C-alpha cells in the first residue's frame, strides 16, 4: 500500500474517546482511529496479506488451546489519575479473562472501549505505519504493563516477542520492554509459556 497513516498531535481538554467518535463520524470512508502518546492515528486500510497473516497467527493460539485469543476489540489504557492514556485496536490478542459484568460496564461507560488490563498478550502486524507499531505502540503497551507484545515487522522482515515491560518513572513515553526475542520472518518465533511457538511463514510472500 502507498497510503500513509494520518497522525495529528492533539492539544485539547476533550476526552480522546469523544474526539475519535467525532473523527469517525466526519469521515466519508470507514476508519478505525486510535489514540497513542497524545496523538490521533488513523491507520491506512490494511491489505489482504496483513489481515490474512494476522488471522493465521490468532488461529495458532486457538489451536494451542487458548480460547481467549481474538481480533477486533478496542482497549483503553488510563493514566494514574484515570484520564485516557491510549485507545488501541490490536491486530490480535489473548485475554486474561472473558469479559465480566464489570468489564462490560466499563465498556459502556467508555463508549465501546474495554479496559486494557483484560489483555495478557497483544500483537501487531505492520503496514505502511510501521513506525507506529515499532515505536509509540511498543512504548504504550509497555507502559500499561502488557506482559507480551508480538510484533510482525514486514518492513524489516523480522518477528519479535517483547517481554518484561518496564516503566522507569511517571512518564509513559519512557516505558520499554527489557527482552526482545527476534527472528527472521519465516522462522519459528518462541513465546513464553503458556503460549505456542508461532509460525511466521504466512508473511514470507509479502
C-alpha positions in Angstrom: 0.0 0.0 0.0 1.2 3.5 -0.7 -1.1 5.3 1.7 0.4 6.8 4.8 -1.3 6.9 8.2 -2.8 10.2 9.3 -1.3 11.4 12.5 -2.0 14.6 14.4 -0.9 15.8 17.8 -3.9 16.8 19.9 -3.9 19.8 22.3 -7.3 19.7 23.8 -9.2 19.0 27.0 -11.7 16.9 25.1 -11.8 13.2 26.1 -9.9 11.3 23.4 -12.8 8.9 23.1 -15.2 11.7 22.1 -12.6 13.0 19.7 -12.2 9.7 17.9 -16.0 9.4 17.7 -16.2 12.8 16.0 -13.4 11.9 13.6 -15.2 8.6 12.7 -18.5 10.5 12.1 -16.8 13.1 9.9 -15.1 10.6 7.7 -16.7 9.7 4.4 -15.0 6.2 4.4 -14.9 3.6 7.2 -11.9 4.3 9.5 -10.6 2.9 12.9 -8.8 5.7 14.6 -6.6 5.1 17.6 -5.0 7.4 20.3 -1.4 6.8 21.3 1.0 9.1 23.1 -1.3 12.1 22.8 -1.7 11.6 19.0 -4.7 10.5 17.0 -3.7 7.8 14.5 -5.8 6.9 11.5 -4.1 3.8 10.1 -4.2 3.1 6.4 -6.5 0.3 5.2 -4.5 -2.9 5.6 -4.0 -5.2 2.6 -5.1 -8.8 2.3 -1.7 -10.2 3.3 -1.8 -8.2 6.6 -5.2 -9.4 7.5 -4.7 -13.0 6.4 -1.4 -13.2 8.3 -2.8 -11.7 11.5 -5.8 -14.1 11.3 -3.5 -17.1 10.9 -1.5 -16.0 14.0 -4.7 -15.7 16.0 -5.7 -19.2 14.9 -2.4 -20.7 16.1 -3.4 -19.6 19.7 -6.8 -21.2 19.3 -5.2 -24.4 18.1 -2.9 -24.4 21.1 -6.0 -24.3 23.4 -6.0 -20.6 24.2 -9.7 -19.9 23.6 -9.4 -16.3 24.7 -7.5 -15.3 21.6 -9.2 -12.7 19.4 -9.3 -9.8 17.0 -11.2 -6.6 16.6 -11.9 -5.3 20.1 -10.7 -1.8 21.2 -9.0 -1.3 24.6 -8.4 1.8 26.8 -5.4 2.4 28.9 -5.6 5.0 31.7 -3.1 7.3 33.5 -2.9 7.1 37.2 -5.4 10.0 37.5 -7.9 8.0 35.5 -7.7 10.0 32.3 -7.3 8.3 28.9 -3.7 7.4 28.1 -4.3 5.2 25.0 -7.1 3.8 22.8 -5.8 0.9 20.7 -7.2 -1.8 18.5 -4.6 -4.5 18.3 -4.4 -6.8 15.3 -4.7 -9.8 17.6 -4.6 -10.5 21.3 -5.0 -13.1 24.0 -7.2 -12.1 27.0 -6.7 -12.8 30.7 -10.4 -13.5 31.2 -13.8 -13.5 29.5 -15.4 -10.0 29.8 -17.1 -9.8 33.2 -20.1 -7.7 34.1 -17.7 -5.0 35.4 -15.8 -5.1 32.1 -19.0 -4.7 30.1 -20.0 -1.8 32.4 -16.6 -0.2 31.8 -17.1 -0.7 28.0 -20.5 1.0 28.2 -19.1 3.9 30.3 -16.2 4.4 27.9 -18.3 4.2 24.7 -17.1 0.9 23.3 -13.6 0.5 24.8 -12.7 -2.4 27.1 -10.2 -2.0 29.9 -6.7 -2.9 28.7 -5.9 -4.9 31.8 -8.0 -7.7 30.2 -5.2 -8.2 27.8 -2.4 -10.7 28.5 -0.7 -10.7 25.1 -1.1 -8.2 22.3 0.1 -8.4 18.6 0.6 -6.0 15.7 1.4 -6.6 12.1 2.9 -3.5 10.4 1.6 -1.8 7.3 2.9 1.5 6.0 2.6 2.8 9.5 5.4 0.5 10.8 7.0 3.4 12.8 3.9 3.5 15.0 3.9 -0.2 15.8 7.7 -0.3 16.4 7.7 3.0 18.4 4.7 4.6 20.0 2.6 1.5 20.4 5.6 -0.6 21.7 6.1 2.0 24.4 2.4 2.3 25.2 1.9 -1.5 25.6 4.9 -1.5 27.9 3.5 1.5 29.9 0.2 -0.2 30.6 2.0 -3.4 31.6 1.0 -5.9 28.9 3.4 -8.8 29.6 3.9 -9.9 26.0 3.9 -7.9 22.8 4.2 -9.7 19.4 5.4 -7.6 16.5 5.5 -8.8 12.9 7.6 -6.1 11.2 7.1 -6.5 7.5 9.4 -3.6 6.8 12.5 -5.2 8.3 11.2 -8.8 7.6 11.5 -9.7 11.3 9.3 -11.0 14.0 9.6 -10.0 17.7 8.4 -11.2 21.1 8.8 -8.4 23.6 8.5 -9.3 27.3 9.3 -7.8 30.7 7.7 -4.3 30.4 9.4 -1.5 32.4 8.0 1.9 33.3 11.0 3.7 34.9 9.1 6.7 36.1 5.8 8.6 35.8 6.2 9.3 32.1 4.6 6.6 30.0 6.6 7.6 26.9 9.7 6.3 28.7 8.4 2.7 29.0 10.1 -0.1 27.2 10.4 -3.9 27.1 13.7 -5.4 28.6 13.6 -8.5 26.4 13.3 -8.8 22.6 13.3 -12.3 21.1 13.8 -11.7 17.4 13.7 -14.0 14.4 13.6 -13.5 10.6 10.1 -13.9 9.0 9.6 -17.5 8.1 11.4 -18.8 11.2 9.5 -20.0 14.3 9.1 -17.3 17.0 9.4 -18.8 20.5 6.9 -17.4 23.0 6.9 -17.7 26.8 4.6 -20.3 28.4 1.7 -21.0 28.1 1.9 -19.7 24.5 2.8 -21.7 21.4 5.8 -21.1 19.2 4.4 -19.1 16.3 4.8 -20.0 12.7 5.7 -16.7 10.9 5.8 -18.3 7.4 2.4 -16.7 6.3 4.3 -13.4 5.9 7.1 -14.8 3.6 5.2 -14.0 0.4 4.6 -10.4 1.4 
